[in-house]
Amino acid sequence: METKKRKQPLNAYILFYREILQEVPEFVQGRDHKKFSVLWKNMASEDKQLYFEEAARLNELHVEKTSMKVIKSAKGLFKERQRMEIKKQFPCATVKEIRKHLRGVYKGFSKEEKSKFVEEFKELKKTDITTVGNDSETSIGGPREDWSEKHISRLTAYS
């Protein structure tokens, strides 16, 4: 099974490396790698600072972009709300233990209790800004509304 690795932002050296490749077309990426490293090593720290600042800016953008969490179901909404409370009560609990506990709690809910989260999830789905421009069929705001309706009705059926 192939997994997608989250891309990391470019570091200062790679930014420098790419810039030199664009400015000096004679350099070949693989062959002249040692020349690049010597140039970087001998560069004044003031000149390097520009690259470090740009790398820090790119890192901040990356963190903002990847830290947004999209809740995909009513069960996910419940878990997200409860996870922090449990973590405060039991700081030594592992992620696996918390997940197992929340799964059991949600499974034990009645239809009425689950319907509260389903309704709240539907409202969140209408107003949540993290879903804008998301075209995946399995995520909130995807192109198939019937998928989410089937999914929600399946959730309420398990009680």
C-alpha positions as CSV (number, residue, x, y, z in Angstrom):
1,M,0.0,0.0,0.0
2,E,1.4,3.4,-1.0
3,T,1.2,6.2,1.6
4,K,1.4,9.8,0.8
5,K,4.1,11.6,2.7
6,R,3.3,15.1,3.8
7,K,5.6,17.5,1.9
8,Q,7.9,19.6,4.1
9,P,8.7,23.2,3.4
10,L,12.1,24.0,1.8
11,N,15.0,24.7,4.1
12,A,17.5,27.6,3.6
13,Y,20.1,25.5,1.8
14,I,17.6,24.1,-0.7
15,L,16.3,27.6,-1.4
16,F,19.8,28.7,-2.1
17,Y,20.5,25.6,-4.2
18,R,17.4,26.2,-6.4
19,E,18.3,29.9,-6.9
20,I,21.8,29.1,-8.0
21,L,20.5,26.5,-10.4
22,Q,18.3,29.1,-12.0
23,E,20.9,31.8,-12.2
24,V,23.8,29.6,-13.4
25,P,22.6,27.2,-16.0
26,E,26.0,25.6,-16.5
27,F,25.7,24.0,-13.1
28,V,24.3,20.5,-13.2
29,Q,22.3,19.4,-10.2
30,G,23.9,16.1,-9.5
31,R,27.4,16.7,-10.8
32,D,28.1,20.1,-9.2
33,H,26.6,19.3,-5.8
34,K,30.0,19.8,-4.0
35,K,30.4,23.2,-5.6
36,F,27.0,24.2,-4.2
37,S,28.0,23.1,-0.7
38,V,31.3,25.0,-0.9
39,L,29.5,28.1,-2.0
40,W,27.0,27.8,0.9
41,K,29.7,27.1,3.4
42,N,31.8,30.1,2.4
43,M,28.8,32.5,2.1
44,A,28.7,35.3,4.7
45,S,26.1,34.7,7.5
46,E,24.4,38.0,6.6
47,D,23.8,36.6,3.1
48,K,22.5,33.3,4.4
49,Q,20.1,35.2,6.7
50,L,17.9,36.0,3.7
51,Y,17.5,32.3,3.0
52,F,16.8,31.5,6.6
53,E,14.1,34.2,6.8
54,E,12.5,32.9,3.7
55,A,12.6,29.3,5.0
56,A,11.0,30.4,8.2
57,R,8.2,32.2,6.3
58,L,7.6,29.1,4.2
59,N,7.6,26.9,7.4
60,E,4.9,29.2,9.0
61,L,2.8,28.9,5.8
62,H,3.2,25.2,5.9
63,V,2.1,24.9,9.5
64,E,-1.0,27.1,8.9
65,K,-1.9,25.1,5.8
66,T,-1.5,21.6,7.4
67,S,-2.8,22.3,10.9
68,M,-6.4,22.7,9.8
69,K,-8.3,19.6,10.7
70,V,-11.4,18.7,8.8
71,I,-14.0,16.8,10.7
72,K,-15.7,14.2,8.4
73,S,-18.5,12.8,10.5
74,A,-20.7,13.3,13.6
75,K,-18.6,10.7,15.4
76,G,-15.5,12.7,14.5
77,L,-17.1,15.8,15.9
78,F,-17.9,14.1,19.2
79,K,-14.3,12.7,19.4
80,E,-12.7,16.0,18.7
81,R,-14.8,17.8,21.4
82,Q,-14.2,15.1,24.1
83,R,-10.5,14.4,23.3
84,M,-9.1,17.5,25.0
85,E,-11.3,17.1,28.1
86,I,-10.1,13.5,28.6
87,K,-6.5,14.6,28.0
88,K,-6.9,17.2,30.8
89,Q,-8.4,14.6,33.2
90,F,-5.9,11.9,32.4
91,P,-2.6,13.5,31.1
92,C,-0.8,10.1,31.1
93,A,-3.3,8.5,28.8
94,T,-2.0,7.4,25.4
95,V,-3.7,8.4,22.1
96,K,-4.7,4.7,21.6
97,E,-6.4,4.6,25.1
98,I,-8.3,7.8,24.5
99,R,-9.4,6.7,21.1
100,K,-10.6,3.3,22.5
101,H,-12.5,5.0,25.3
102,L,-14.2,7.5,23.0
103,R,-15.2,4.7,20.6
104,G,-16.9,2.8,23.4
105,V,-18.6,5.9,24.7
106,Y,-20.0,6.9,21.3
107,K,-21.1,3.3,20.7
108,G,-23.1,3.3,23.9
109,F,-25.1,6.5,23.0
110,S,-28.8,6.3,22.2
111,K,-30.2,7.5,18.9
112,E,-31.2,10.8,20.6
113,E,-27.7,11.4,21.9
114,K,-26.2,10.7,18.5
115,S,-28.7,12.8,16.8
116,K,-27.5,15.9,18.7
117,F,-24.0,15.4,17.2
118,V,-25.5,14.6,13.7
119,E,-27.5,17.9,13.8
120,E,-24.5,19.9,15.0
121,F,-22.3,18.2,12.4
122,K,-24.8,19.2,9.7
123,E,-24.7,22.9,10.9
124,L,-20.9,22.8,11.0
125,K,-20.8,21.4,7.5
126,K,-22.8,24.4,6.2
127,T,-20.5,27.0,7.8
128,D,-17.1,25.4,8.3
129,I,-14.4,27.4,6.3
130,T,-12.0,24.4,6.3
131,T,-14.3,22.7,3.8
132,V,-14.2,25.4,1.1
133,G,-12.6,24.2,-2.1
134,N,-12.4,20.6,-1.0
135,D,-13.4,18.2,-3.8
136,S,-12.9,14.8,-2.2
137,E,-15.9,12.6,-2.3
138,T,-15.3,11.4,1.2
139,S,-14.9,14.8,2.9
140,I,-17.2,17.6,3.9
141,G,-18.3,19.7,1.0
142,G,-17.5,17.1,-1.5
143,P,-19.4,16.8,-4.8
144,R,-21.7,14.0,-3.6
145,E,-24.3,15.2,-1.0
146,D,-26.0,11.8,-1.1
147,W,-22.8,10.1,0.3
148,S,-22.8,12.2,3.5
149,E,-26.6,11.6,3.9
150,K,-26.1,7.9,3.7
151,H,-23.1,8.0,6.0
152,I,-25.1,10.1,8.6
153,S,-28.1,7.8,8.4
154,R,-25.8,4.8,8.9
155,L,-24.3,6.4,12.0
156,T,-27.8,7.0,13.6
157,A,-28.8,3.4,12.8
158,Y,-26.1,2.0,15.1
159,S,-27.5,2.4,18.6
